[in-house]
Each structure stands twice: as C-alpha cells, then as structure tokens.
Amino acid sequence: MSRLKQLRKEKGYTQIKMQFLTGIDQSDYSKLENGKRYYTFEQCRKIAKALDTSMDYLAGLTDEKKPYPRNNEN
C-alpha cells in the first residue's frame, strides 16, 4: 500500500474528502495513490497539508510522519 493511501486511510478520509481538502479531482487523486501518475510540487504540498505530514514523508525520504513546523501563512 502506498504511503499516500495508508495516510488517507489512517485519517479515515475518502478520496472524495481528499478532493475537497486539496482541490485535486478524485480520479486524478486515485491515479496518484495507485502510482499511475506523479504529483506536481503544488499537489504534493496540498496533500501533505491535508494529511498533516511532510512532503519528504510522501516522497519516501524520511520515515517520520510528523510534519515540520509550518508558517501559519502557508
């Protein structure tokens, strides 16, 4: 299972909920989860914020799910 899908399920979110939180169409989001499409920087940023994690975790660069401290304006 992809990290993206695992995190979404841990939060109890559906792909439709992720569409609402990120603005990424559900069908596109499904492709991201299943590795049939790569996300853009901006999509990755929105997903990380919605799932309360870091972009590094989504990219597999760290095993730490906890996000870095964020600026409130972003």
CHARMM internal coordinates of N, CA and C (Angstrom, degrees):
IC EDIT
DIST 1 N 1 CA 1.4565
DIST 1 CA 1 C 1.5305
ANGL 1 N 1 CA 1 C 108.50
DIST 1 C 2 N 1.3063
ANGL 1 CA 1 C 2 N 116.62
DIHE 1 N 1 CA 1 C 2 N 136.18
DIST 2 N 2 CA 1.4560
ANGL 1 C 2 N 2 CA 120.28
DIHE 1 CA 1 C 2 N 2 CA -179.48
DIST 2 CA 2 C 1.5261
ANGL 2 N 2 CA 2 C 110.48
DIHE 1 C 2 N 2 CA 2 C -69.49
DIST 2 C 3 N 1.3098
ANGL 2 CA 2 C 3 N 115.66
DIHE 2 N 2 CA 2 C 3 N 154.76
DIST 3 N 3 CA 1.4647
ANGL 2 C 3 N 3 CA 119.83
DIHE 2 CA 2 C 3 N 3 CA 177.40
DIST 3 CA 3 C 1.5138
ANGL 3 N 3 CA 3 C 110.66
DIHE 2 C 3 N 3 CA 3 C -59.22
DIST 3 C 4 N 1.3094
ANGL 3 CA 3 C 4 N 115.43
DIHE 3 N 3 CA 3 C 4 N -38.10
DIST 4 N 4 CA 1.4538
ANGL 3 C 4 N 4 CA 120.81
DIHE 3 CA 3 C 4 N 4 CA -179.37
DIST 4 CA 4 C 1.5345
ANGL 4 N 4 CA 4 C 110.68
DIHE 3 C 4 N 4 CA 4 C -60.38
DIST 4 C 5 N 1.2957
ANGL 4 CA 4 C 5 N 116.27
DIHE 4 N 4 CA 4 C 5 N -48.81
DIST 5 N 5 CA 1.4653
ANGL 4 C 5 N 5 CA 120.95
DIHE 4 CA 4 C 5 N 5 CA -179.79
DIST 5 CA 5 C 1.5280
ANGL 5 N 5 CA 5 C 110.85
DIHE 4 C 5 N 5 CA 5 C -66.60
DIST 5 C 6 N 1.3249
ANGL 5 CA 5 C 6 N 116.35
DIHE 5 N 5 CA 5 C 6 N -41.28
DIST 6 N 6 CA 1.4567
ANGL 5 C 6 N 6 CA 121.00
DIHE 5 CA 5 C 6 N 6 CA -179.67
DIST 6 CA 6 C 1.5281
ANGL 6 N 6 CA 6 C 111.06
DIHE 5 C 6 N 6 CA 6 C -61.05
DIST 6 C 7 N 1.3252
ANGL 6 CA 6 C 7 N 116.39
DIHE 6 N 6 CA 6 C 7 N -46.64
DIST 7 N 7 CA 1.4705
ANGL 6 C 7 N 7 CA 120.05
DIHE 6 CA 6 C 7 N 7 CA 179.39
DIST 7 CA 7 C 1.5263
ANGL 7 N 7 CA 7 C 111.40
DIHE 6 C 7 N 7 CA 7 C -63.11
DIST 7 C 8 N 1.3199
ANGL 7 CA 7 C 8 N 116.41
DIHE 7 N 7 CA 7 C 8 N -42.83
DIST 8 N 8 CA 1.4673
ANGL 7 C 8 N 8 CA 120.32
DIHE 7 CA 7 C 8 N 8 CA 179.48
DIST 8 CA 8 C 1.5221
ANGL 8 N 8 CA 8 C 110.54
DIHE 7 C 8 N 8 CA 8 C -59.49
DIST 8 C 9 N 1.3207
ANGL 8 CA 8 C 9 N 116.16
DIHE 8 N 8 CA 8 C 9 N -45.23
DIST 9 N 9 CA 1.4697
ANGL 8 C 9 N 9 CA 120.29
DIHE 8 CA 8 C 9 N 9 CA -179.24
DIST 9 CA 9 C 1.5267
ANGL 9 N 9 CA 9 C 111.35
DIHE 8 C 9 N 9 CA 9 C -67.45
DIST 9 C 10 N 1.3390
ANGL 9 CA 9 C 10 N 117.70
DIHE 9 N 9 CA 9 C 10 N -37.52
DIST 10 N 10 CA 1.4650
ANGL 9 C 10 N 10 CA 121.01
DIHE 9 CA 9 C 10 N 10 CA 177.39
DIST 10 CA 10 C 1.5241
ANGL 10 N 10 CA 10 C 111.15
DIHE 9 C 10 N 10 CA 10 C -60.65
DIST 10 C 11 N 1.3195
ANGL 10 CA 10 C 11 N 116.42
DIHE 10 N 10 CA 10 C 11 N -35.29
DIST 11 N 11 CA 1.4680
ANGL 10 C 11 N 11 CA 121.08
DIHE 10 CA 10 C 11 N 11 CA 179.20
DIST 11 CA 11 C 1.5243
ANGL 11 N 11 CA 11 C 111.56
DIHE 10 C 11 N 11 CA 11 C -79.75
DIST 11 C 12 N 1.3329
ANGL 11 CA 11 C 12 N 117.54
DIHE 11 N 11 CA 11 C 12 N -12.14
DIST 12 N 12 CA 1.4548
ANGL 11 C 12 N 12 CA 121.26
DIHE 11 CA 11 C 12 N 12 CA -178.11
DIST 12 CA 12 C 1.5175
ANGL 12 N 12 CA 12 C 112.65
DIHE 11 C 12 N 12 CA 12 C 78.04
DIST 12 C 13 N 1.3309
ANGL 12 CA 12 C 13 N 116.93
DIHE 12 N 12 CA 12 C 13 N 21.35
DIST 13 N 13 CA 1.4601
ANGL 12 C 13 N 13 CA 121.69
DIHE 12 CA 12 C 13 N 13 CA -178.65
DIST 13 CA 13 C 1.5199
ANGL 13 N 13 CA 13 C 110.99
DIHE 12 C 13 N 13 CA 13 C -91.36
DIST 13 C 14 N 1.3122
ANGL 13 CA 13 C 14 N 115.46
DIHE 13 N 13 CA 13 C 14 N 147.56
DIST 14 N 14 CA 1.4575
ANGL 13 C 14 N 14 CA 121.48
DIHE 13 CA 13 C 14 N 14 CA 170.93
DIST 14 CA 14 C 1.5326
ANGL 14 N 14 CA 14 C 107.95
DIHE 13 C 14 N 14 CA 14 C -94.21
DIST 14 C 15 N 1.3113
ANGL 14 CA 14 C 15 N 116.11
DIHE 14 N 14 CA 14 C 15 N 170.07
DIST 15 N 15 CA 1.4555
ANGL 14 C 15 N 15 CA 119.25
DIHE 14 CA 14 C 15 N 15 CA 175.92
DIST 15 CA 15 C 1.5308
ANGL 15 N 15 CA 15 C 110.39
DIHE 14 C 15 N 15 CA 15 C -65.33
DIST 15 C 16 N 1.3040
ANGL 15 CA 15 C 16 N 117.25
DIHE 15 N 15 CA 15 C 16 N -31.24
DIST 16 N 16 CA 1.4724
ANGL 15 C 16 N 16 CA 120.90
DIHE 15 CA 15 C 16 N 16 CA 176.58
DIST 16 CA 16 C 1.5271
ANGL 16 N 16 CA 16 C 110.27
DIHE 15 C 16 N 16 CA 16 C -65.99
DIST 16 C 17 N 1.3273
ANGL 16 CA 16 C 17 N 116.75
DIHE 16 N 16 CA 16 C 17 N -40.99
DIST 17 N 17 CA 1.4691
ANGL 16 C 17 N 17 CA 120.86
DIHE 16 CA 16 C 17 N 17 CA 176.69
DIST 17 CA 17 C 1.5261
ANGL 17 N 17 CA 17 C 109.68
DIHE 16 C 17 N 17 CA 17 C -61.54
DIST 17 C 18 N 1.3438
ANGL 17 CA 17 C 18 N 117.00
DIHE 17 N 17 CA 17 C 18 N -40.39
DIST 18 N 18 CA 1.4626
ANGL 17 C 18 N 18 CA 120.65
DIHE 17 CA 17 C 18 N 18 CA 178.54
DIST 18 CA 18 C 1.5263
ANGL 18 N 18 CA 18 C 110.68
DIHE 17 C 18 N 18 CA 18 C -65.37
DIST 18 C 19 N 1.3181
ANGL 18 CA 18 C 19 N 116.49
DIHE 18 N 18 CA 18 C 19 N -35.38
DIST 19 N 19 CA 1.4716
ANGL 18 C 19 N 19 CA 120.04
DIHE 18 CA 18 C 19 N 19 CA 176.12
DIST 19 CA 19 C 1.5243
ANGL 19 N 19 CA 19 C 109.12
DIHE 18 C 19 N 19 CA 19 C -60.83
DIST 19 C 20 N 1.3197
ANGL 19 CA 19 C 20 N 116.42
DIHE 19 N 19 CA 19 C 20 N -45.04
DIST 20 N 20 CA 1.4651
ANGL 19 C 20 N 20 CA 121.69
DIHE 19 CA 19 C 20 N 20 CA 179.41
DIST 20 CA 20 C 1.5271
ANGL 20 N 20 CA 20 C 111.39
DIHE 19 C 20 N 20 CA 20 C -62.60
DIST 20 C 21 N 1.3377
ANGL 20 CA 20 C 21 N 117.00
DIHE 20 N 20 CA 20 C 21 N -42.95
DIST 21 N 21 CA 1.4697
ANGL 20 C 21 N 21 CA 121.47
DIHE 20 CA 20 C 21 N 21 CA -176.41
DIST 21 CA 21 C 1.5302
ANGL 21 N 21 CA 21 C 113.79
DIHE 20 C 21 N 21 CA 21 C -74.76
DIST 21 C 22 N 1.3315
ANGL 21 CA 21 C 22 N 116.59
DIHE 21 N 21 CA 21 C 22 N -30.86
DIST 22 N 22 CA 1.4675
ANGL 21 C 22 N 22 CA 119.68
DIHE 21 CA 21 C 22 N 22 CA -172.93
DIST 22 CA 22 C 1.5209
ANGL 22 N 22 CA 22 C 114.67
DIHE 21 C 22 N 22 CA 22 C -111.30
DIST 22 C 23 N 1.3300
ANGL 22 CA 22 C 23 N 116.84
DIHE 22 N 22 CA 22 C 23 N -20.11
DIST 23 N 23 CA 1.4553
ANGL 22 C 23 N 23 CA 119.55
DIHE 22 CA 22 C 23 N 23 CA -175.05
DIST 23 CA 23 C 1.5170
ANGL 23 N 23 CA 23 C 113.20
DIHE 22 C 23 N 23 CA 23 C 80.87
DIST 23 C 24 N 1.3290
ANGL 23 CA 23 C 24 N 117.11
DIHE 23 N 23 CA 23 C 24 N 6.47
DIST 24 N 24 CA 1.4724
ANGL 23 C 24 N 24 CA 122.12
DIHE 23 CA 23 C 24 N 24 CA 178.22
DIST 24 CA 24 C 1.5251
ANGL 24 N 24 CA 24 C 107.70
DIHE 23 C 24 N 24 CA 24 C -90.40
DIST 24 C 25 N 1.3216
ANGL 24 CA 24 C 25 N 116.97
DIHE 24 N 24 CA 24 C 25 N 124.24
DIST 25 N 25 CA 1.4583
ANGL 24 C 25 N 25 CA 122.01
DIHE 24 CA 24 C 25 N 25 CA -179.53
DIST 25 CA 25 C 1.5320
ANGL 25 N 25 CA 25 C 110.42
DIHE 24 C 25 N 25 CA 25 C -52.26
DIST 25 C 26 N 1.3181
ANGL 25 CA 25 C 26 N 116.92
DIHE 25 N 25 CA 25 C 26 N 140.75
DIST 26 N 26 CA 1.4684
ANGL 25 C 26 N 26 CA 121.69
DIHE 25 CA 25 C 26 N 26 CA -176.21
DIST 26 CA 26 C 1.5188
ANGL 26 N 26 CA 26 C 112.25
DIHE 25 C 26 N 26 CA 26 C -56.27
DIST 26 C 27 N 1.3219
ANGL 26 CA 26 C 27 N 118.38
DIHE 26 N 26 CA 26 C 27 N -41.28
DIST 27 N 27 CA 1.4701
ANGL 26 C 27 N 27 CA 119.74
DIHE 26 CA 26 C 27 N 27 CA -179.13
DIST 27 CA 27 C 1.5237
ANGL 27 N 27 CA 27 C 110.77
DIHE 26 C 27 N 27 CA 27 C -66.88
DIST 27 C 28 N 1.3279
ANGL 27 CA 27 C 28 N 117.02
DIHE 27 N 27 CA 27 C 28 N -37.50
DIST 28 N 28 CA 1.4704
ANGL 27 C 28 N 28 CA 120.06
DIHE 27 CA 27 C 28 N 28 CA 175.93
DIST 28 CA 28 C 1.5248
ANGL 28 N 28 CA 28 C 110.63
DIHE 27 C 28 N 28 CA 28 C -67.96
DIST 28 C 29 N 1.3292
ANGL 28 CA 28 C 29 N 115.89
DIHE 28 N 28 CA 28 C 29 N -39.82
DIST 29 N 29 CA 1.4620
ANGL 28 C 29 N 29 CA 120.03
DIHE 28 CA 28 C 29 N 29 CA 178.44
DIST 29 CA 29 C 1.5246
ANGL 29 N 29 CA 29 C 110.73
DIHE 28 C 29 N 29 CA 29 C -61.65
DIST 29 C 30 N 1.3232
ANGL 29 CA 29 C 30 N 117.00
DIHE 29 N 29 CA 29 C 30 N -41.44
DIST 30 N 30 CA 1.4596
ANGL 29 C 30 N 30 CA 121.47
DIHE 29 CA 29 C 30 N 30 CA 178.12
DIST 30 CA 30 C 1.5280
ANGL 30 N 30 CA 30 C 110.56
DIHE 29 C 30 N 30 CA 30 C -59.34
DIST 30 C 31 N 1.3188
ANGL 30 CA 30 C 31 N 116.52
DIHE 30 N 30 CA 30 C 31 N -42.08
DIST 31 N 31 CA 1.4676
ANGL 30 C 31 N 31 CA 120.71
DIHE 30 CA 30 C 31 N 31 CA 178.27
DIST 31 CA 31 C 1.5240
ANGL 31 N 31 CA 31 C 111.23
DIHE 30 C 31 N 31 CA 31 C -64.19
DIST 31 C 32 N 1.3213
ANGL 31 CA 31 C 32 N 117.23
DIHE 31 N 31 CA 31 C 32 N -37.03
DIST 32 N 32 CA 1.4699
ANGL 31 C 32 N 32 CA 120.93
DIHE 31 CA 31 C 32 N 32 CA 177.05
DIST 32 CA 32 C 1.5287
ANGL 32 N 32 CA 32 C 110.12
DIHE 31 C 32 N 32 CA 32 C -63.68
DIST 32 C 33 N 1.3273
ANGL 32 CA 32 C 33 N 115.75
DIHE 32 N 32 CA 32 C 33 N -46.31
DIST 33 N 33 CA 1.4622
ANGL 32 C 33 N 33 CA 120.56
DIHE 32 CA 32 C 33 N 33 CA -179.49
DIST 33 CA 33 C 1.5226
ANGL 33 N 33 CA 33 C 112.50
DIHE 32 C 33 N 33 CA 33 C -61.78
DIST 33 C 34 N 1.3116
ANGL 33 CA 33 C 34 N 116.41
DIHE 33 N 33 CA 33 C 34 N -36.63
DIST 34 N 34 CA 1.4608
ANGL 33 C 34 N 34 CA 120.80
DIHE 33 CA 33 C 34 N 34 CA -175.54
DIST 34 CA 34 C 1.5241
ANGL 34 N 34 CA 34 C 113.42
DIHE 33 C 34 N 34 CA 34 C -92.73
DIST 34 C 35 N 1.3293
ANGL 34 CA 34 C 35 N 116.81
DIHE 34 N 34 CA 34 C 35 N 6.99
DIST 35 N 35 CA 1.4584
ANGL 34 C 35 N 35 CA 120.61
DIHE 34 CA 34 C 35 N 35 CA 176.51
DIST 35 CA 35 C 1.5159
ANGL 35 N 35 CA 35 C 114.56
DIHE 34 C 35 N 35 CA 35 C 73.11
DIST 35 C 36 N 1.3148
ANGL 35 CA 35 C 36 N 117.07
DIHE 35 N 35 CA 35 C 36 N 17.19
DIST 36 N 36 CA 1.4634
ANGL 35 C 36 N 36 CA 120.49
DIHE 35 CA 35 C 36 N 36 CA 179.29
DIST 36 CA 36 C 1.5210
ANGL 36 N 36 CA 36 C 111.76
DIHE 35 C 36 N 36 CA 36 C -90.71
DIST 36 C 37 N 1.3190
ANGL 36 CA 36 C 37 N 115.55
DIHE 36 N 36 CA 36 C 37 N -5.43
DIST 37 N 37 CA 1.4576
ANGL 36 C 37 N 37 CA 121.76
DIHE 36 CA 36 C 37 N 37 CA 179.47
DIST 37 CA 37 C 1.5217
ANGL 37 N 37 CA 37 C 108.21
DIHE 36 C 37 N 37 CA 37 C -153.03
DIST 37 C 38 N 1.3318
ANGL 37 CA 37 C 38 N 116.17
DIHE 37 N 37 CA 37 C 38 N 145.55
DIST 38 N 38 CA 1.4609
ANGL 37 C 38 N 38 CA 121.22
DIHE 37 CA 37 C 38 N 38 CA 176.33
DIST 38 CA 38 C 1.5168
ANGL 38 N 38 CA 38 C 109.57
DIHE 37 C 38 N 38 CA 38 C -96.75
DIST 38 C 39 N 1.3461
ANGL 38 CA 38 C 39 N 115.17
DIHE 38 N 38 CA 38 C 39 N 144.70
DIST 39 N 39 CA 1.4493
ANGL 38 C 39 N 39 CA 116.39
DIHE 38 CA 38 C 39 N 39 CA 178.99
DIST 39 CA 39 C 1.5114
ANGL 39 N 39 CA 39 C 111.88
DIHE 38 C 39 N 39 CA 39 C -87.23
DIST 39 C 40 N 1.3265
ANGL 39 CA 39 C 40 N 113.63
DIHE 39 N 39 CA 39 C 40 N 153.79
DIST 40 N 40 CA 1.4550
ANGL 39 C 40 N 40 CA 120.38
DIHE 39 CA 39 C 40 N 40 CA 175.47
DIST 40 CA 40 C 1.5235
ANGL 40 N 40 CA 40 C 108.09
DIHE 39 C 40 N 40 CA 40 C -78.25
DIST 40 C 41 N 1.3069
ANGL 40 CA 40 C 41 N 115.96
DIHE 40 N 40 CA 40 C 41 N 169.18
DIST 41 N 41 CA 1.4620
ANGL 40 C 41 N 41 CA 120.70
DIHE 40 CA 40 C 41 N 41 CA 176.85
DIST 41 CA 41 C 1.5317
ANGL 41 N 41 CA 41 C 110.30
DIHE 40 C 41 N 41 CA 41 C -56.00
DIST 41 C 42 N 1.3306
ANGL 41 CA 41 C 42 N 116.25
DIHE 41 N 41 CA 41 C 42 N -47.25
DIST 42 N 42 CA 1.4599
ANGL 41 C 42 N 42 CA 120.32
DIHE 41 CA 41 C 42 N 42 CA -177.25
DIST 42 CA 42 C 1.5264
ANGL 42 N 42 CA 42 C 111.57
DIHE 41 C 42 N 42 CA 42 C -65.46
DIST 42 C 43 N 1.3240
ANGL 42 CA 42 C 43 N 118.24
DIHE 42 N 42 CA 42 C 43 N -39.07
DIST 43 N 43 CA 1.4643
ANGL 42 C 43 N 43 CA 121.04
DIHE 42 CA 42 C 43 N 43 CA 176.76
DIST 43 CA 43 C 1.5175
ANGL 43 N 43 CA 43 C 110.39
DIHE 42 C 43 N 43 CA 43 C -64.04
DIST 43 C 44 N 1.3197
ANGL 43 CA 43 C 44 N 116.68
DIHE 43 N 43 CA 43 C 44 N -43.63
DIST 44 N 44 CA 1.4647
ANGL 43 C 44 N 44 CA 120.73
DIHE 43 CA 43 C 44 N 44 CA 179.00
DIST 44 CA 44 C 1.5291
ANGL 44 N 44 CA 44 C 110.44
DIHE 43 C 44 N 44 CA 44 C -61.07
DIST 44 C 45 N 1.3117
ANGL 44 CA 44 C 45 N 116.09
DIHE 44 N 44 CA 44 C 45 N -41.78
DIST 45 N 45 CA 1.4671
ANGL 44 C 45 N 45 CA 121.64
DIHE 44 CA 44 C 45 N 45 CA 178.92
DIST 45 CA 45 C 1.5312
ANGL 45 N 45 CA 45 C 110.58
DIHE 44 C 45 N 45 CA 45 C -61.14
DIST 45 C 46 N 1.3233
ANGL 45 CA 45 C 46 N 117.29
DIHE 45 N 45 CA 45 C 46 N -46.76
DIST 46 N 46 CA 1.4651
ANGL 45 C 46 N 46 CA 121.28
DIHE 45 CA 45 C 46 N 46 CA -179.70
DIST 46 CA 46 C 1.5268
ANGL 46 N 46 CA 46 C 111.45
DIHE 45 C 46 N 46 CA 46 C -64.65
DIST 46 C 47 N 1.3153
ANGL 46 CA 46 C 47 N 116.59
DIHE 46 N 46 CA 46 C 47 N -40.88
DIST 47 N 47 CA 1.4664
ANGL 46 C 47 N 47 CA 121.00
DIHE 46 CA 46 C 47 N 47 CA 179.90
DIST 47 CA 47 C 1.5204
ANGL 47 N 47 CA 47 C 110.25
DIHE 46 C 47 N 47 CA 47 C -65.87
DIST 47 C 48 N 1.3218
ANGL 47 CA 47 C 48 N 117.36
DIHE 47 N 47 CA 47 C 48 N -43.86
DIST 48 N 48 CA 1.4679
ANGL 47 C 48 N 48 CA 121.18
DIHE 47 CA 47 C 48 N 48 CA 179.40
DIST 48 CA 48 C 1.5263
ANGL 48 N 48 CA 48 C 110.55
DIHE 47 C 48 N 48 CA 48 C -59.94
DIST 48 C 49 N 1.3301
ANGL 48 CA 48 C 49 N 117.01
DIHE 48 N 48 CA 48 C 49 N -42.14
DIST 49 N 49 CA 1.4614
ANGL 48 C 49 N 49 CA 120.29
DIHE 48 CA 48 C 49 N 49 CA 178.25
DIST 49 CA 49 C 1.5227
ANGL 49 N 49 CA 49 C 111.03
DIHE 48 C 49 N 49 CA 49 C -65.29
DIST 49 C 50 N 1.3309
ANGL 49 CA 49 C 50 N 117.08
DIHE 49 N 49 CA 49 C 50 N -43.89
DIST 50 N 50 CA 1.4711
ANGL 49 C 50 N 50 CA 121.10
DIHE 49 CA 49 C 50 N 50 CA -178.24
DIST 50 CA 50 C 1.5253
ANGL 50 N 50 CA 50 C 111.65
DIHE 49 C 50 N 50 CA 50 C -64.72
DIST 50 C 51 N 1.3260
ANGL 50 CA 50 C 51 N 116.99
DIHE 50 N 50 CA 50 C 51 N -35.07
DIST 51 N 51 CA 1.4671
ANGL 50 C 51 N 51 CA 121.18
DIHE 50 CA 50 C 51 N 51 CA -176.99
DIST 51 CA 51 C 1.5340
ANGL 51 N 51 CA 51 C 112.47
DIHE 50 C 51 N 51 CA 51 C -97.08
DIST 51 C 52 N 1.3367
ANGL 51 CA 51 C 52 N 116.57
DIHE 51 N 51 CA 51 C 52 N 4.58
DIST 52 N 52 CA 1.4635
ANGL 51 C 52 N 52 CA 122.76
DIHE 51 CA 51 C 52 N 52 CA 178.27
DIST 52 CA 52 C 1.5281
ANGL 52 N 52 CA 52 C 111.30
DIHE 51 C 52 N 52 CA 52 C 53.71
DIST 52 C 53 N 1.3229
ANGL 52 CA 52 C 53 N 115.46
DIHE 52 N 52 CA 52 C 53 N 54.53
DIST 53 N 53 CA 1.4567
ANGL 52 C 53 N 53 CA 122.08
DIHE 52 CA 52 C 53 N 53 CA 177.80
DIST 53 CA 53 C 1.5197
ANGL 53 N 53 CA 53 C 108.54
DIHE 52 C 53 N 53 CA 53 C -141.04
DIST 53 C 54 N 1.3186
ANGL 53 CA 53 C 54 N 116.85
DIHE 53 N 53 CA 53 C 54 N -173.96
DIST 54 N 54 CA 1.4612
ANGL 53 C 54 N 54 CA 120.08
DIHE 53 CA 53 C 54 N 54 CA 178.18
DIST 54 CA 54 C 1.5245
ANGL 54 N 54 CA 54 C 110.55
DIHE 53 C 54 N 54 CA 54 C -104.41
DIST 54 C 55 N 1.3007
ANGL 54 CA 54 C 55 N 115.04
DIHE 54 N 54 CA 54 C 55 N 157.80
DIST 55 N 55 CA 1.4640
ANGL 54 C 55 N 55 CA 120.10
DIHE 54 CA 54 C 55 N 55 CA 175.36
DIST 55 CA 55 C 1.5246
ANGL 55 N 55 CA 55 C 109.54
DIHE 54 C 55 N 55 CA 55 C -64.73
DIST 55 C 56 N 1.3236
ANGL 55 CA 55 C 56 N 117.58
DIHE 55 N 55 CA 55 C 56 N -33.33
DIST 56 N 56 CA 1.4623
ANGL 55 C 56 N 56 CA 121.29
DIHE 55 CA 55 C 56 N 56 CA 177.68
DIST 56 CA 56 C 1.5295
ANGL 56 N 56 CA 56 C 111.02
DIHE 55 C 56 N 56 CA 56 C -61.83
DIST 56 C 57 N 1.3305
ANGL 56 CA 56 C 57 N 117.09
DIHE 56 N 56 CA 56 C 57 N -39.11
DIST 57 N 57 CA 1.4612
ANGL 56 C 57 N 57 CA 119.72
DIHE 56 CA 56 C 57 N 57 CA 178.29
DIST 57 CA 57 C 1.5280
ANGL 57 N 57 CA 57 C 110.30
DIHE 56 C 57 N 57 CA 57 C -64.97
DIST 57 C 58 N 1.3286
ANGL 57 CA 57 C 58 N 116.20
DIHE 57 N 57 CA 57 C 58 N -44.40
DIST 58 N 58 CA 1.4635
ANGL 57 C 58 N 58 CA 119.67
DIHE 57 CA 57 C 58 N 58 CA 179.11
DIST 58 CA 58 C 1.5276
ANGL 58 N 58 CA 58 C 111.65
DIHE 57 C 58 N 58 CA 58 C -61.52
DIST 58 C 59 N 1.3351
ANGL 58 CA 58 C 59 N 116.08
DIHE 58 N 58 CA 58 C 59 N -33.77
DIST 59 N 59 CA 1.4685
ANGL 58 C 59 N 59 CA 120.77
DIHE 58 CA 58 C 59 N 59 CA -178.94
DIST 59 CA 59 C 1.5203
ANGL 59 N 59 CA 59 C 112.66
DIHE 58 C 59 N 59 CA 59 C -83.27
DIST 59 C 60 N 1.3393
ANGL 59 CA 59 C 60 N 117.25
DIHE 59 N 59 CA 59 C 60 N -5.65
DIST 60 N 60 CA 1.4616
ANGL 59 C 60 N 60 CA 120.27
DIHE 59 CA 59 C 60 N 60 CA 179.51
DIST 60 CA 60 C 1.5205
ANGL 60 N 60 CA 60 C 113.53
DIHE 59 C 60 N 60 CA 60 C 80.83
DIST 60 C 61 N 1.3412
ANGL 60 CA 60 C 61 N 117.11
DIHE 60 N 60 CA 60 C 61 N 17.66
DIST 61 N 61 CA 1.4642
ANGL 60 C 61 N 61 CA 120.91
DIHE 60 CA 60 C 61 N 61 CA -179.43
DIST 61 CA 61 C 1.5206
ANGL 61 N 61 CA 61 C 113.20
DIHE 60 C 61 N 61 CA 61 C -86.47
DIST 61 C 62 N 1.3235
ANGL 61 CA 61 C 62 N 116.03
DIHE 61 N 61 CA 61 C 62 N -13.35
DIST 62 N 62 CA 1.4555
ANGL 61 C 62 N 62 CA 121.61
DIHE 61 CA 61 C 62 N 62 CA 177.59
DIST 62 CA 62 C 1.5221
ANGL 62 N 62 CA 62 C 108.18
DIHE 61 C 62 N 62 CA 62 C -148.06
DIST 62 C 63 N 1.3175
ANGL 62 CA 62 C 63 N 115.80
DIHE 62 N 62 CA 62 C 63 N 157.05
DIST 63 N 63 CA 1.4592
ANGL 62 C 63 N 63 CA 120.57
DIHE 62 CA 62 C 63 N 63 CA 175.63
DIST 63 CA 63 C 1.5288
ANGL 63 N 63 CA 63 C 111.45
DIHE 62 C 63 N 63 CA 63 C -100.23
DIST 63 C 64 N 1.3260
ANGL 63 CA 63 C 64 N 116.57
DIHE 63 N 63 CA 63 C 64 N 2.61
DIST 64 N 64 CA 1.4607
ANGL 63 C 64 N 64 CA 122.49
DIHE 63 CA 63 C 64 N 64 CA 179.17
DIST 64 CA 64 C 1.5303
ANGL 64 N 64 CA 64 C 109.95
DIHE 63 C 64 N 64 CA 64 C -85.49
DIST 64 C 65 N 1.3270
ANGL 64 CA 64 C 65 N 116.32
DIHE 64 N 64 CA 64 C 65 N 113.32
DIST 65 N 65 CA 1.4709
ANGL 64 C 65 N 65 CA 120.72
DIHE 64 CA 64 C 65 N 65 CA -178.58
DIST 65 CA 65 C 1.5183
ANGL 65 N 65 CA 65 C 112.44
DIHE 64 C 65 N 65 CA 65 C -73.65
DIST 65 C 66 N 1.3209
ANGL 65 CA 65 C 66 N 116.54
DIHE 65 N 65 CA 65 C 66 N -30.06
DIST 66 N 66 CA 1.4637
ANGL 65 C 66 N 66 CA 121.28
DIHE 65 CA 65 C 66 N 66 CA -175.34
DIST 66 CA 66 C 1.5316
ANGL 66 N 66 CA 66 C 110.22
DIHE 65 C 66 N 66 CA 66 C -61.13
DIST 66 C 67 N 1.3361
ANGL 66 CA 66 C 67 N 117.23
DIHE 66 N 66 CA 66 C 67 N 131.47
DIST 67 N 67 CA 1.4578
ANGL 66 C 67 N 67 CA 119.36
DIHE 66 CA 66 C 67 N 67 CA -179.72
DIST 67 CA 67 C 1.5261
ANGL 67 N 67 CA 67 C 112.11
DIHE 66 C 67 N 67 CA 67 C -73.68
DIST 67 C 68 N 1.3133
ANGL 67 CA 67 C 68 N 114.78
DIHE 67 N 67 CA 67 C 68 N 160.07
DIST 68 N 68 CA 1.4590
ANGL 67 C 68 N 68 CA 120.77
DIHE 67 CA 67 C 68 N 68 CA 174.17
DIST 68 CA 68 C 1.5291
ANGL 68 N 68 CA 68 C 108.26
DIHE 67 C 68 N 68 CA 68 C -71.48
DIST 68 C 69 N 1.3299
ANGL 68 CA 68 C 69 N 117.45
DIHE 68 N 68 CA 68 C 69 N 160.16
DIST 69 N 69 CA 1.4753
ANGL 68 C 69 N 69 CA 118.82
DIHE 68 CA 68 C 69 N 69 CA 174.11
DIST 69 CA 69 C 1.5326
ANGL 69 N 69 CA 69 C 109.37
DIHE 68 C 69 N 69 CA 69 C -57.81
DIST 69 C 70 N 1.3145
ANGL 69 CA 69 C 70 N 117.14
DIHE 69 N 69 CA 69 C 70 N 138.18
DIST 70 N 70 CA 1.4619
ANGL 69 C 70 N 70 CA 121.51
DIHE 69 CA 69 C 70 N 70 CA -176.42
DIST 70 CA 70 C 1.5175
ANGL 70 N 70 CA 70 C 111.26
DIHE 69 C 70 N 70 CA 70 C -115.13
DIST 70 C 71 N 1.3271
ANGL 70 CA 70 C 71 N 114.12
DIHE 70 N 70 CA 70 C 71 N 154.48
DIST 71 N 71 CA 1.4514
ANGL 70 C 71 N 71 CA 120.43
DIHE 70 CA 70 C 71 N 71 CA 169.99
DIST 71 CA 71 C 1.5225
ANGL 71 N 71 CA 71 C 107.41
DIHE 70 C 71 N 71 CA 71 C -76.10
DIST 71 C 72 N 1.3113
ANGL 71 CA 71 C 72 N 117.59
DIHE 71 N 71 CA 71 C 72 N 141.55
DIST 72 N 72 CA 1.4537
ANGL 71 C 72 N 72 CA 120.47
DIHE 71 CA 71 C 72 N 72 CA -179.08
DIST 72 CA 72 C 1.5157
ANGL 72 N 72 CA 72 C 112.42
DIHE 71 C 72 N 72 CA 72 C -69.60
DIST 72 C 73 N 1.3243
ANGL 72 CA 72 C 73 N 117.62
DIHE 72 N 72 CA 72 C 73 N -23.12
DIST 73 N 73 CA 1.4695
ANGL 72 C 73 N 73 CA 121.14
DIHE 72 CA 72 C 73 N 73 CA -177.43
DIST 73 CA 73 C 1.5053
ANGL 73 N 73 CA 73 C 112.94
DIHE 72 C 73 N 73 CA 73 C -77.73
DIST 73 C 74 N 1.3270
ANGL 73 CA 73 C 74 N 119.15
DIHE 73 N 73 CA 73 C 74 N -12.84
DIST 74 N 74 CA 1.4656
ANGL 73 C 74 N 74 CA 121.46
DIHE 73 CA 73 C 74 N 74 CA -178.19
DIST 74 CA 74 C 1.4747
ANGL 74 N 74 CA 74 C 108.36
DIHE 73 C 74 N 74 CA 74 C -95.88
END
COOR INIT
IC SEED 1 N 1 CA 1 C
IC BUILD
